[in-house]
Structure formats: structure tokens, C-alpha cells
Amino acid sequence: MIALKVTNLSKTYRESSGDVHALDSVTFETETGEFLCFLGPTGCGKTTLLRAIAGLEKPDNGVVRIQSHPDGGEPVIGYVFQQGALFPWMSIFANLEFPLKAKRIVKDTRREKVESMLEMMGLSSFASSYPHQLSGGMQQRAALARSLVMEPDLLLMDEPFSSLDTRTSQELQENLRDLLKRASTTVLFVTHNIEEAVFMAGEIIVLGHRPGRIVRRETINLPESRSRLSDAFTEYLVSLRKTFESLVSGS
């Protein structure tokens, strides 16, 4: 089943210093439960694309169609920002509970869902802590948990691990893959890190320099249990790096 269809999406920002053409006729679709990664150099429109899909940015042209929730209602959309965007005045428990309150889920069910998610994400002992009391990695883990506790139909992730050290980033990548095995959530993941894209994605779309256009779409045929040291993994890295370097060099 098609979870998301984007057709001819274009966006130009009008600025005093001149127009900035962010996206140009981006068209793609993805199926329910797919993990689709957008890979590209800085400034190629990846974040603009994600924000347009989320309804946070109005495109100049194009159409975004998101599959309805299985019960026929509006799709549930989660969004994980680069810096997490936790509410600093709320405990970690309250941060996770907030979107469930907004959906008017009853208190006992909210507590059950939050406690379960905290346990799965290794955050149970930090439930009463506040964001400033956690490391950057733990804050991002909590932000991810807050999005996942909503059981989103579509999860949008904008370079969520880019500010973390390599070890913490890889741990969260593995956590996310494990959690998504139990869900039918469709994920759109933005990054400029080729290794991260190959490890996480089922498919990768490479966007070219501004204005962002699709220059390559690649299915990642690797086992669920992925090794960054395998020959097949390295082949994807090298192939995608060649595409990436040609974009950077302008060749």
C-alpha cells in the first residue's frame, strides 16, 4: 500500500538578497512500513522537503498525499528534529505523555504507553529527570521516544543523530531499527551521512545541489541484521560516495 505520494513538489524562498530555489519538481512515492532515506549535501533542500511533507512549509507547486490512518482518520505524523526540541520545563515522562494528552487518550492508557516506551528506550530511570539533566544523546533518545509513543503512521526525522558522537549515534540507529521491526511506521529520514543512510534505509533517494532534484534512487538489498564491515555494505558506500562526490565537485 502506498503510504506517501509526492508529485512535482517545488519551493522557492523569496529573500531580499535574491530568490533561493530550494526544491524543483520532486516526485516520489513510498510504501507503508518503508524506511526511506534522503541523502544529499548541505543546502540541497532536504529539510524543506520534510517540512513541506509535514505541512510546516507551503510549497509553491506540487501535491503531497499521505495515506489515511487504518481507522479512516487523519494520519498520525511524528517529527524528530535535529536538536530534539523537548519541552525544558517538563520531565521526560511529561514530555512523552504530552502528545498522548493532545490526542485525549485516557490517563491509565497514557501511563502504560509512556512507561512501556521508556523501558524500551532505556529511559525508565530518567522518567522524573528534566532535559537539561540529560546528555545530548539521552535527550535525543527521549525525543525519539516521544515521537514513537504516538505510534505514528509516518515518522519524519531531520538529521536526528548528526550532533552526536559516533558511538552514541550508532547505538540510537540500532535502537531505532529494532523498535521499527515491531511497527508498520513509514519513516522518512534526512541525512548527509552516507554510512548512516546505508545502515538505516530500505531505500535511498539522493538529492542534487540546490534546487534539490532527485538524481538517484537506490534500493538497499542488505539483511535486516546489518554489518558495517561486510563487503556488500562497503560496495553500497563506495557507489553512493561516487554519486555524492560528483555532486559536490559539480561534475
N, C-alpha and C positions, 0 to 999 in steps of 0.2 A: 504494500500500500504506500502511495506517495504521501509523505509527511509534510513536505515543504516544496513549493514550486516558485521560483523567482524568474521573472521574464523581463528582459530588456531594462534592467534597473540602472538608472543614471543619476548622478548627483554632481552639481557644481555649486561651490560656495562663492558668493559674491562678496568680495572684500575691497577695501579702499586701495590696496596695493595691486589689485588685479584679480581676475577670476581664478579660482583653484578648481580644476576639473578632477574630482575625486574618483568617480566611477563612470564607466562608459559601457552601456548595453550588456550588463552582466546577466547571464541566463544559465540556470541550472535547476536540477531537482534532486531530491534525496528521499530515500525510503524510511519508513518507521524503524527505529532502532539502530539506524546507521550512525557511525561516528565519522563525520566529515570535517576535515581539517583544511583551513585556508592558510596557505603558506605564501609569504612574499616579503620583499624588502620593506623597510620602514617608509611610510608615506604612500603606499600603493592603494590605500582605501579599504583595508581590511576592517578596521574599526567602524568606518562609515557604513560598510555593508552590514555588519552585525547590528548596528544601531537602527538602520532602516528596516531590517527584518523584525526587530523588537518593537518598532513603532515609535522609537525615540527620535528618529530623524525622518523628515519627509523628503522622499526622492523627487527629483524633477520629472522623471518619467519612469515607467515600469510598474509591474504588479507583483505583490507578494501574497501568496496563498498558503495558509497554514491549515493543515487538517484539523477538523474539529476534535474535541475530546471524545473518547469512545461512548460516553453517555449522551453525546449530541450537543453538549455545551461548549463554551469557549475553551480553546486550548490553554493549558497551564504552561506558562513560559517562565523559566528561571534564567537569571543573568548573573554571571560571576565576573566582576571587574578585576582589572589588573591589581588593584590595591585592596580588594576585598569589600570595602565600604560597609563594614559593620557599624552598628549604632554604638558610639563610645559610651553613652550613658546607660546602656543595658548590659546585663550579664550575658554570658554566652548562651545560657538556657533561654533567656528572654529574647535574644536575637533570633534563635531558631524558632521560637514559638510565635514570633511576630507575624510571619506570612500565614500561619495557620489561623491565627486570630482574625486576620483580614478576610480569610475565607469562611469565617464564622463556624469553625469546627469546634465541637464541644470540648470543655476543659479536660475531661478524663482522656479523651482520644488524643488531644494535643499533647498532653504529658507523655502518653505512651509512645507516640511517634517521635517526640523530641528525645526521650531517654534512649529509645532504640537507635536513633541516628547518632547520638553522642557516643554510644557504646561502639557502634560500627566504625566510627571515625577516630576512636581512641581519645575521646574528649570528656569522658564521664567525670574525671577528677577535676575538670576545669569548668563545670557547669555554672558554678557561682562566681567565677572569675570575670573580670572585665577585659575588654580587648587590649587595653594598654598594659595589662599584666602578662600578656602572652607574647611569645616571639613572633616574628613575621611569618614564619612557617605555620605556627599554630593558628594565627589569625586567619591565614588563607585556608587552612583546613576547616576552620569554623565557618568561613564564608561559603565554602563548598558545601558543607553540611546544611547550611541554611537554605541553599537552593535545592538540594536533593530531598530535604524533608517535605517539600511541597509535592514530591512525586511528579515532576514536570513532564509534560509531553515533549517539550522542546527545551533544551538547555543550551544557552549561548554563553561561551567562555572567551573572554578577551585577554589573551596572554596572561592567564591567571598565575603562572609559575615563573614568569620572567624575572621577577625581582628577588627570587630565592636562590640560595646556593645549590650547587648541582645535586648533592646528596638529598637535600630536602625536596627539591623539585622531582627527582626520580621516585622518591617514596610516595609523593602525592599522585604522580602519574600512575603508579601501580595500584594505589588505593582506589583511584577513580575507575580504572579498568575493572577491578574486582567488583566494585559496587554496581557498575552498569551491566554486568553479566546477569544480574537479578531483575533488571528493569527493561522496559521497552522504550526508554527515553531516546529521542533523537538528539544528537549532540552536534553543534557547530562550534568548532574550536579554532581560534585565531592564534597564529604564532609566526615568528620569523626563524624559529629554531628547527632545522631540518631533522635532527635526530629525534626530537620530541614528536614531530609530526609522524615520522615513520613508526615510532613506538606506539603511539596512541591510535592512529587513524585506521579506518577501513578503506577510506578513500581520501585522496589529497587533491585539492584544487590549487594550482599556482596562479597567483595574480601578478601581472606585469606592472612596470612603473606607471606612475600617475599619467593619465587617468587609468584606474585599475581595470584591467581586462583579463579574462581567463586565457592563459597561454598554454595550460596543460592540465589534464585531469588524469590521475593515476590511481588504479585500484591496488591496494597493498595486500598481496596474497602471502601473508605470513600466518603462522599458527597463533592461536589465542595466547599461548604461553610464549612470549617473545624474548629472544636473547639479542642484546645489542652487539654481541660478539660473533653472531652467526654470519656465514658467508652471504646468505640471502639478504640479511639486514644491511650488510655493508654495500651490496650491489644497489639497493634502493637509495642508500645515502649518496653514493657516488653519482648515480644517474640524476637524482634531483639536484645535487650540488652543481652539476654541469649546467642544468637549466637555470638555476639561481645565479650562478656566476655570469652566465651570458646576459641575464637581465641587468646585473649590476654594471657590467662592462659596456652594455649598450650594443653588443654585437648581435 
